[in-house]
């Protein structure tokens, strides 16, 4: 029994280490301007984010609405809300790259000249999965549920490694292409310099011959 509890504790520790992809972020939004957060996410990943505008007394600010917009790496709008003080962002990525969430104050006027505070809880991958619904649907609990979470975390790590490998291959290809182009440009520039030098030498030679200096 003690051994089982020890194993479960180790599994929970590993799960906490490998699957922590939930971040609570505080943004100080100026009265005029926009603040953005971004994350590099690969394809087919669930993203879930809750945000709320907070006043100086840490209460939901009902008179200071904001505009929230989330865009994909290619500029597609995935979420857009105006005049809101809180909300939930949920989508599944269909392209790999940097996803950006931007928050803009909608004409907020502060008596002290300050801005707004926004709390954003950003979850991706396994952290965004509704495990309570999974447990109820599949009728699992306890160690089995934690093992399922651990399995999901391992799969997420494997997918991240594959994504990083593909990105590394893309960057390596881009670097090789860039190096080839730079080498070609260098050779072309050197050739032009040599041709110009030869032309100048021939021109000077004809000039000296014309002046009978040689």
ZADO-1210 file (C-alpha; in nm, 4 decimals, padded with zeros to 6 digits):
<atoms>
<atom x="00.0000" y="00.0000" z="00.0000" code="UNK" pos="1"/>
<atom x="00.2880" y="00.2316" z="00.0857" code="UNK" pos="2"/>
<atom x="00.4613" y="00.1418" z="-00.2387" code="UNK" pos="3"/>
<atom x="00.1441" y="00.2188" z="-00.4341" code="UNK" pos="4"/>
<atom x="00.1115" y="00.5577" z="-00.2679" code="UNK" pos="5"/>
<atom x="00.4779" y="00.6300" z="-00.3403" code="UNK" pos="6"/>
<atom x="00.4354" y="00.5397" z="-00.7086" code="UNK" pos="7"/>
<atom x="00.1246" y="00.7553" z="-00.7314" code="UNK" pos="8"/>
<atom x="00.3111" y="01.0484" z="-00.5775" code="UNK" pos="9"/>
<atom x="00.5909" y="01.0095" z="-00.8309" code="UNK" pos="10"/>
<atom x="00.3417" y="00.9927" z="-01.1164" code="UNK" pos="11"/>
<atom x="00.1703" y="01.3073" z="-00.9938" code="UNK" pos="12"/>
<atom x="00.5059" y="01.4838" z="-00.9695" code="UNK" pos="13"/>
<atom x="00.6005" y="01.3815" z="-01.3235" code="UNK" pos="14"/>
<atom x="00.2582" y="01.4881" z="-01.4495" code="UNK" pos="15"/>
<atom x="00.2961" y="01.8272" z="-01.2869" code="UNK" pos="16"/>
<atom x="00.6379" y="01.8754" z="-01.4435" code="UNK" pos="17"/>
<atom x="00.5602" y="01.7634" z="-01.7980" code="UNK" pos="18"/>
<atom x="00.2062" y="01.8901" z="-01.8458" code="UNK" pos="19"/>
<atom x="00.2183" y="02.2365" z="-01.6970" code="UNK" pos="20"/>
<atom x="00.1085" y="02.4513" z="-01.9864" code="UNK" pos="21"/>
<atom x="-00.1300" y="02.6789" z="-01.7985" code="UNK" pos="22"/>
<atom x="-00.0073" y="03.0298" z="-01.7253" code="UNK" pos="23"/>
<atom x="-00.1785" y="03.3097" z="-01.5370" code="UNK" pos="24"/>
<atom x="-00.0665" y="03.6407" z="-01.6859" code="UNK" pos="25"/>
<atom x="-00.1220" y="03.9929" z="-01.5552" code="UNK" pos="26"/>
<atom x="-00.1280" y="04.2744" z="-01.8087" code="UNK" pos="27"/>
<atom x="-00.1223" y="04.6458" z="-01.7248" code="UNK" pos="28"/>
<atom x="-00.3229" y="04.7933" z="-02.0081" code="UNK" pos="29"/>
<atom x="-00.2706" y="05.1682" z="-02.0679" code="UNK" pos="30"/>
<atom x="-00.5674" y="05.4007" z="-02.1132" code="UNK" pos="31"/>
<atom x="-00.4678" y="05.4366" z="-02.4794" code="UNK" pos="32"/>
<atom x="-00.2872" y="05.1509" z="-02.6424" code="UNK" pos="33"/>
<atom x="-00.2785" y="04.7769" z="-02.6837" code="UNK" pos="34"/>
<atom x="-00.1049" y="04.4926" z="-02.5028" code="UNK" pos="35"/>
<atom x="-00.0505" y="04.1535" z="-02.6636" code="UNK" pos="36"/>
<atom x="00.0643" y="03.8090" z="-02.5600" code="UNK" pos="37"/>
<atom x="00.1829" y="03.5413" z="-02.8002" code="UNK" pos="38"/>
<atom x="00.2889" y="03.1792" z="-02.7964" code="UNK" pos="39"/>
<atom x="00.4455" y="02.9438" z="-03.0481" code="UNK" pos="40"/>
<atom x="00.1974" y="02.6571" z="-03.0911" code="UNK" pos="41"/>
<atom x="00.2013" y="02.3689" z="-03.3357" code="UNK" pos="42"/>
<atom x="-00.0892" y="02.2317" z="-03.5360" code="UNK" pos="43"/>
<atom x="-00.4007" y="02.0644" z="-03.3880" code="UNK" pos="44"/>
<atom x="-00.3624" y="02.1928" z="-03.0291" code="UNK" pos="45"/>
<atom x="-00.6531" y="02.2994" z="-02.8094" code="UNK" pos="46"/>
<atom x="-00.6173" y="02.6499" z="-02.6653" code="UNK" pos="47"/>
<atom x="-00.8365" y="02.7790" z="-02.3827" code="UNK" pos="48"/>
<atom x="-00.8017" y="03.1212" z="-02.2204" code="UNK" pos="49"/>
<atom x="-01.0099" y="03.3074" z="-01.9617" code="UNK" pos="50"/>
<atom x="-00.9623" y="03.6809" z="-01.9154" code="UNK" pos="51"/>
<atom x="-01.1138" y="03.9418" z="-01.6861" code="UNK" pos="52"/>
<atom x="-01.0632" y="04.3151" z="-01.6352" code="UNK" pos="53"/>
<atom x="-00.9671" y="04.3977" z="-01.2760" code="UNK" pos="54"/>
<atom x="-01.0040" y="04.7347" z="-01.1017" code="UNK" pos="55"/>
<atom x="-00.7761" y="04.8748" z="-00.8328" code="UNK" pos="56"/>
<atom x="-00.9875" y="04.7113" z="-00.5618" code="UNK" pos="57"/>
<atom x="-00.9549" y="04.3728" z="-00.7407" code="UNK" pos="58"/>
<atom x="-01.3190" y="04.3568" z="-00.8464" code="UNK" pos="59"/>
<atom x="-01.4467" y="04.2921" z="-01.1971" code="UNK" pos="60"/>
<atom x="-01.4579" y="04.6344" z="-01.3603" code="UNK" pos="61"/>
<atom x="-01.8043" y="04.6838" z="-01.5097" code="UNK" pos="62"/>
<atom x="-01.7442" y="05.0296" z="-01.6600" code="UNK" pos="63"/>
<atom x="-01.4119" y="04.9704" z="-01.8338" code="UNK" pos="64"/>
<atom x="-01.4713" y="04.7490" z="-02.1374" code="UNK" pos="65"/>
<atom x="-01.1947" y="04.6261" z="-02.3619" code="UNK" pos="66"/>
<atom x="-01.1596" y="04.4812" z="-02.7106" code="UNK" pos="67"/>
<atom x="-01.0054" y="04.1355" z="-02.7392" code="UNK" pos="68"/>
<atom x="-00.8690" y="03.9896" z="-03.0609" code="UNK" pos="69"/>
<atom x="-00.6837" y="03.6657" z="-03.1304" code="UNK" pos="70"/>
<atom x="-00.5046" y="03.6065" z="-03.4604" code="UNK" pos="71"/>
<atom x="-00.3333" y="03.3079" z="-03.6159" code="UNK" pos="72"/>
<atom x="00.0239" y="03.3069" z="-03.7540" code="UNK" pos="73"/>
<atom x="-00.1134" y="03.3971" z="-04.0985" code="UNK" pos="74"/>
<atom x="-00.3295" y="03.6815" z="-03.9694" code="UNK" pos="75"/>
<atom x="-00.6661" y="03.5042" z="-03.9564" code="UNK" pos="76"/>
<atom x="-00.8980" y="03.6303" z="-03.6810" code="UNK" pos="77"/>
<atom x="-00.9929" y="03.3470" z="-03.4457" code="UNK" pos="78"/>
<atom x="-01.1668" y="03.5532" z="-03.1768" code="UNK" pos="79"/>
<atom x="-01.2899" y="03.9126" z="-03.1681" code="UNK" pos="80"/>
<atom x="-01.5023" y="04.0743" z="-02.8952" code="UNK" pos="81"/>
<atom x="-01.5674" y="04.4433" z="-02.8273" code="UNK" pos="82"/>
<atom x="-01.6967" y="04.6201" z="-02.5136" code="UNK" pos="83"/>
<atom x="-01.6390" y="04.3241" z="-02.2815" code="UNK" pos="84"/>
<atom x="-01.4993" y="04.3003" z="-01.9292" code="UNK" pos="85"/>
<atom x="-01.4436" y="03.9251" z="-01.9292" code="UNK" pos="86"/>
<atom x="-01.4656" y="03.6284" z="-02.1616" code="UNK" pos="87"/>
<atom x="-01.3342" y="03.2904" z="-02.2644" code="UNK" pos="88"/>
<atom x="-01.1265" y="03.2173" z="-02.5735" code="UNK" pos="89"/>
<atom x="-01.1403" y="02.8643" z="-02.7123" code="UNK" pos="90"/>
<atom x="-01.0087" y="02.7289" z="-03.0410" code="UNK" pos="91"/>
<atom x="-00.8063" y="02.4483" z="-03.1948" code="UNK" pos="92"/>
<atom x="-00.5026" y="02.5461" z="-03.3960" code="UNK" pos="93"/>
<atom x="-00.5001" y="02.4489" z="-03.7631" code="UNK" pos="94"/>
<atom x="-00.1552" y="02.5864" z="-03.8452" code="UNK" pos="95"/>
<atom x="00.1744" y="02.5966" z="-03.6637" code="UNK" pos="96"/>
<atom x="00.3324" y="02.9240" z="-03.5583" code="UNK" pos="97"/>
<atom x="00.2934" y="03.2212" z="-03.3255" code="UNK" pos="98"/>
<atom x="-00.0617" y="03.2886" z="-03.2045" code="UNK" pos="99"/>
<atom x="-00.1289" y="03.6381" z="-03.0677" code="UNK" pos="100"/>
<atom x="-00.3974" y="03.7680" z="-02.8298" code="UNK" pos="101"/>
<atom x="-00.4309" y="04.1485" z="-02.8090" code="UNK" pos="102"/>
<atom x="-00.6269" y="04.3600" z="-02.5604" code="UNK" pos="103"/>
<atom x="-00.7247" y="04.7236" z="-02.6199" code="UNK" pos="104"/>
<atom x="-00.8981" y="04.9648" z="-02.3814" code="UNK" pos="105"/>
<atom x="-01.2249" y="05.0983" z="-02.5249" code="UNK" pos="106"/>
<atom x="-01.1981" y="05.4664" z="-02.4349" code="UNK" pos="107"/>
<atom x="-01.1218" y="05.4016" z="-02.0696" code="UNK" pos="108"/>
<atom x="-01.0739" y="05.7166" z="-01.8638" code="UNK" pos="109"/>
<atom x="-00.9116" y="05.6831" z="-01.5232" code="UNK" pos="110"/>
<atom x="-00.9276" y="05.9582" z="-01.2675" code="UNK" pos="111"/>
<atom x="-00.5685" y="05.8926" z="-01.1641" code="UNK" pos="112"/>
<atom x="-00.4449" y="05.8716" z="-01.5196" code="UNK" pos="113"/>
<atom x="-00.3726" y="05.5005" z="-01.4921" code="UNK" pos="114"/>
<atom x="-00.4839" y="05.2108" z="-01.7047" code="UNK" pos="115"/>
<atom x="-00.6455" y="04.8735" z="-01.6496" code="UNK" pos="116"/>
<atom x="-00.5269" y="04.5412" z="-01.5158" code="UNK" pos="117"/>
<atom x="-00.6206" y="04.2250" z="-01.7030" code="UNK" pos="118"/>
<atom x="-00.5816" y="03.8724" z="-01.5700" code="UNK" pos="119"/>
<atom x="-00.5379" y="03.6126" z="-01.8447" code="UNK" pos="120"/>
<atom x="-00.5251" y="03.2400" z="-01.7748" code="UNK" pos="121"/>
<atom x="-00.3797" y="03.0837" z="-02.0897" code="UNK" pos="122"/>
<atom x="-00.3971" y="02.7057" z="-02.1296" code="UNK" pos="123"/>
<atom x="-00.2768" y="02.4912" z="-02.4166" code="UNK" pos="124"/>
<atom x="-00.2739" y="02.1224" z="-02.4927" code="UNK" pos="125"/>
<atom x="-00.3352" y="01.8839" z="-02.2061" code="UNK" pos="126"/>
<atom x="-00.3878" y="02.1691" z="-01.9585" code="UNK" pos="127"/>
<atom x="-00.6916" y="02.2816" z="-02.1586" code="UNK" pos="128"/>
<atom x="-00.8566" y="01.9395" z="-02.1574" code="UNK" pos="129"/>
<atom x="-01.1698" y="01.8951" z="-01.9463" code="UNK" pos="130"/>
<atom x="-01.0639" y="01.5971" z="-01.7379" code="UNK" pos="131"/>
<atom x="-01.3822" y="01.5984" z="-01.5290" code="UNK" pos="132"/>
<atom x="-01.5862" y="01.5334" z="-01.8422" code="UNK" pos="133"/>
<atom x="-01.3413" y="01.2618" z="-01.9502" code="UNK" pos="134"/>
<atom x="-01.3662" y="01.0944" z="-01.6092" code="UNK" pos="135"/>
<atom x="-01.7467" y="01.0988" z="-01.6140" code="UNK" pos="136"/>
<atom x="-01.7704" y="00.9800" z="-01.9743" code="UNK" pos="137"/>
<atom x="-01.5223" y="00.6944" z="-01.9419" code="UNK" pos="138"/>
<atom x="-01.6048" y="00.6204" z="-01.5757" code="UNK" pos="139"/>
<atom x="-01.2478" y="00.6385" z="-01.4540" code="UNK" pos="140"/>
<atom x="-01.1055" y="00.7900" z="-01.1383" code="UNK" pos="141"/>
<atom x="-00.8104" y="00.7829" z="-00.9011" code="UNK" pos="142"/>
<atom x="-00.4885" y="00.6304" z="-01.0272" code="UNK" pos="143"/>
<atom x="-00.6395" y="00.5399" z="-01.3647" code="UNK" pos="144"/>
<atom x="-00.7379" y="00.9010" z="-01.4260" code="UNK" pos="145"/>
<atom x="-00.3930" y="01.0244" z="-01.3291" code="UNK" pos="146"/>
<atom x="-00.2367" y="00.7664" z="-01.5594" code="UNK" pos="147"/>
<atom x="-00.4606" y="00.8919" z="-01.8405" code="UNK" pos="148"/>
<atom x="-00.3407" y="01.2461" z="-01.7702" code="UNK" pos="149"/>
<atom x="00.0183" y="01.1257" z="-01.7738" code="UNK" pos="150"/>
<atom x="-00.0398" y="00.9476" z="-02.1038" code="UNK" pos="151"/>
<atom x="-00.1822" y="01.2677" z="-02.2490" code="UNK" pos="152"/>
<atom x="00.1179" y="01.4627" z="-02.1220" code="UNK" pos="153"/>
<atom x="00.3599" y="01.2162" z="-02.2814" code="UNK" pos="154"/>
<atom x="00.1726" y="01.2390" z="-02.6120" code="UNK" pos="155"/>
<atom x="00.1817" y="01.6185" z="-02.5928" code="UNK" pos="156"/>
<atom x="00.5574" y="01.6148" z="-02.5308" code="UNK" pos="157"/>
<atom x="00.6080" y="01.3749" z="-02.8214" code="UNK" pos="158"/>
<atom x="00.4065" y="01.6009" z="-03.0520" code="UNK" pos="159"/>
<atom x="00.6062" y="01.9037" z="-02.9345" code="UNK" pos="160"/>
<atom x="00.9319" y="01.7238" z="-03.0068" code="UNK" pos="161"/>
<atom x="00.8116" y="01.6317" z="-03.3561" code="UNK" pos="162"/>
<atom x="00.7061" y="01.9919" z="-03.4138" code="UNK" pos="163"/>
<atom x="01.0421" y="02.1248" z="-03.2951" code="UNK" pos="164"/>
<atom x="01.2192" y="01.8744" z="-03.5195" code="UNK" pos="165"/>
<atom x="01.0165" y="01.9877" z="-03.8211" code="UNK" pos="166"/>
<atom x="01.0846" y="02.3529" z="-03.7374" code="UNK" pos="167"/>
<atom x="01.4552" y="02.2745" z="-03.7044" code="UNK" pos="168"/>
<atom x="01.4483" y="02.1078" z="-04.0468" code="UNK" pos="169"/>
<atom x="01.2723" y="02.4107" z="-04.1958" code="UNK" pos="170"/>
<atom x="01.5236" y="02.6496" z="-04.0406" code="UNK" pos="171"/>
<atom x="01.8140" y="02.4337" z="-04.1582" code="UNK" pos="172"/>
<atom x="01.6749" y="02.4321" z="-04.5120" code="UNK" pos="173"/>
<atom x="01.6232" y="02.8075" z="-04.4999" code="UNK" pos="174"/>
<atom x="01.9773" y="02.8556" z="-04.3712" code="UNK" pos="175"/>
<atom x="02.1222" y="02.6399" z="-04.6494" code="UNK" pos="176"/>
<atom x="01.9241" y="02.8275" z="-04.9133" code="UNK" pos="177"/>
<atom x="02.0342" y="03.1602" z="-04.7663" code="UNK" pos="178"/>
<atom x="02.3986" y="03.0521" z="-04.7584" code="UNK" pos="179"/>
<atom x="02.3767" y="02.9365" z="-05.1214" code="UNK" pos="180"/>
<atom x="02.2253" y="03.2682" z="-05.2272" code="UNK" pos="181"/>
<atom x="02.4874" y="03.4661" z="-05.0340" code="UNK" pos="182"/>
<atom x="02.7667" y="03.2604" z="-05.1920" code="UNK" pos="183"/>
<atom x="02.6186" y="03.3126" z="-05.5394" code="UNK" pos="184"/>
<atom x="02.5847" y="03.6848" z="-05.4751" code="UNK" pos="185"/>
<atom x="02.9444" y="03.7028" z="-05.3496" code="UNK" pos="186"/>
<atom x="03.0748" y="03.5219" z="-05.6574" code="UNK" pos="187"/>
<atom x="02.8693" y="03.7465" z="-05.8837" code="UNK" pos="188"/>
<atom x="02.9937" y="04.0598" z="-05.7055" code="UNK" pos="189"/>
<atom x="03.3538" y="03.9395" z="-05.7277" code="UNK" pos="190"/>
<atom x="03.3117" y="03.8655" z="-06.0981" code="UNK" pos="191"/>
<atom x="03.1699" y="04.2122" z="-06.1608" code="UNK" pos="192"/>
<atom x="03.4590" y="04.3699" z="-05.9705" code="UNK" pos="193"/>
<atom x="03.7111" y="04.1699" z="-06.1752" code="UNK" pos="194"/>
<atom x="03.5432" y="04.2669" z="-06.5031" code="UNK" pos="195"/>
<atom x="03.5348" y="04.6334" z="-06.4037" code="UNK" pos="196"/>
<atom x="03.9012" y="04.6190" z="-06.3022" code="UNK" pos="197"/>
<atom x="03.9997" y="04.4560" z="-06.6324" code="UNK" pos="198"/>
<atom x="03.7989" y="04.7159" z="-06.8261" code="UNK" pos="199"/>
<atom x="03.9704" y="04.9984" z="-06.6359" code="UNK" pos="200"/>
<atom x="04.3121" y="04.8457" z="-06.7020" code="UNK" pos="201"/>
<atom x="04.2396" y="04.8142" z="-07.0762" code="UNK" pos="202"/>
<atom x="04.1052" y="05.1687" z="-07.0819" code="UNK" pos="203"/>
<atom x="04.4182" y="05.3025" z="-06.9132" code="UNK" pos="204"/>
<atom x="04.6378" y="05.1000" z="-07.1479" code="UNK" pos="205"/>
<atom x="04.4670" y="05.2480" z="-07.4541" code="UNK" pos="206"/>
<atom x="04.4918" y="05.5945" z="-07.2989" code="UNK" pos="207"/>
<atom x="04.8660" y="05.5584" z="-07.2402" code="UNK" pos="208"/>
<atom x="04.9172" y="05.4169" z="-07.5905" code="UNK" pos="209"/>
<atom x="04.7237" y="05.7093" z="-07.7362" code="UNK" pos="210"/>
<atom x="04.9396" y="05.9549" z="-07.5444" code="UNK" pos="211"/>
<atom x="05.2461" y="05.7497" z="-07.6487" code="UNK" pos="212"/>
<atom x="05.3426" y="05.7112" z="-07.2843" code="UNK" pos="213"/>
<atom x="05.4130" y="05.3416" z="-07.3298" code="UNK" pos="214"/>
</atoms>
